[in-house]
């Protein structure tokens, strides 16, 4: 690897953010974790917090979310925003929710 940063390390820009993002990555299907991370970002004055909350609100409302060109694509990929956008655009959200529920049942 020779000193290359991981995608997660590239997505982090604030002190203490790596630990916050790890909680999201533990279970990308857990939107509560994403909302906690968004709240933490907002408390830090980071606009990604409001963006992430808007993405989750759109998801909950069944609406398609547009990417934000001001937000680094690597961060959108790592925290699951890109995945949610692709799932919704492909109309796969019901299928994905079912898979995540089954995974939680079998893993828990």
ABEGO torsion letter per residue (X at the ends): XGGBBBAAAAABABBGAAAAAAAAAABAABAAAAAAAAAAAAAAGBAAAAAAAAAAAAAAAGBBBBBBAABBAAAAAAAGAAAAAAAAAAGAAAAAAAAAAAAAAAAX
